[in-house]
């Protein structure tokens, strides 16, 4: 039987120790977002940071399609989350 699975879901299952550490540390840092509102979707979870009710503030949505992006962002990879 064939099943369709999102590549992001598959990738997140293979983060490994370093990848899980990077993801957890990045999400932990973002919990104290001082201004704005950020939503990160990674195919498995949706994470929200900041105050969604704040007026006239910056809002952003980020979609993680490759779980290695957490390592790149957390540890300053070649594009640093660009």
For each residue, the residues with C-beta under 8 A, 3 or more apart:
1:
2:
3:
4:
5: 9 10
6: 9 10 43
7: 10 11 43 65 66
8: 11 12 42 43 44 64 65 66 67
9: 5 6 12 13 43 44
10: 5 6 7 13 14
11: 7 8 14 15 43 66 67 68
12: 8 9 15 42 43 44 67
13: 9 10
14: 10 11 19 67
15: 11 12 18 19 20 22 23 67 70
16: 19 20
17: 20 21
18: 15 21 22 71
19: 14 15 16 22 23 67 68 70 71
20: 15 16 17 23 24
21: 17 18 24 25
22: 15 18 19 25 26 70 71 73 74 75
23: 15 19 20 26 27 67 70 74
24: 20 21 27 28
25: 21 22 28 29 74
26: 22 23 29 30 70 73 74
27: 23 24 30 31 40 47
28: 24 25 31
29: 25 26 32
30: 26 27 33 38 40 47 49
31: 27 28 49
32: 29
33: 30 36 37 38 49 50
34:
35: 50 54 57 58
36: 33 50 54 57 58 59 60
37: 33 48 49 50 51 52 54 57 58 59 60
38: 30 33 48 49 50 59 60 61 62
39: 46 47 48 49 60 61 62
40: 27 30 46 47 49 61 62 63 64
41: 45 46 47 61 62 63 64
42: 8 12 45 46 47 63 64 67
43: 6 7 8 9 11 12 64 65
44: 8 9 12
45: 41 42
46: 39 40 41 42
47: 27 30 39 40 41 42
48: 37 38 39 52
49: 30 31 33 37 38 39 40
50: 33 35 36 37 38 54 57
51: 37 54 57
52: 37 48 59
53:
54: 35 36 37 50 51 57
55:
56:
57: 35 36 37 50 51 54
58: 35 36 37
59: 36 37 38 52
60: 36 37 38 39
61: 38 39 40 41
62: 38 39 40 41
63: 40 41 42
64: 8 40 41 42 43 67 69 70
65: 7 8 43 69
66: 7 8 11 69
67: 8 11 12 14 15 19 23 42 64 70
68: 11 19 71 72
69: 64 65 66 72 73 81
70: 15 19 22 23 26 64 67 73 74
71: 18 19 22 68 74 75 77
72: 68 69 75 76 77 78 79 80 81
73: 22 26 69 70 77 80 81
74: 22 23 25 26 70 71
75: 22 71 72
76: 72 80
77: 71 72 73 80 81
78: 72
79: 72 82
80: 72 73 76 77
81: 69 72 73 77
82: 79
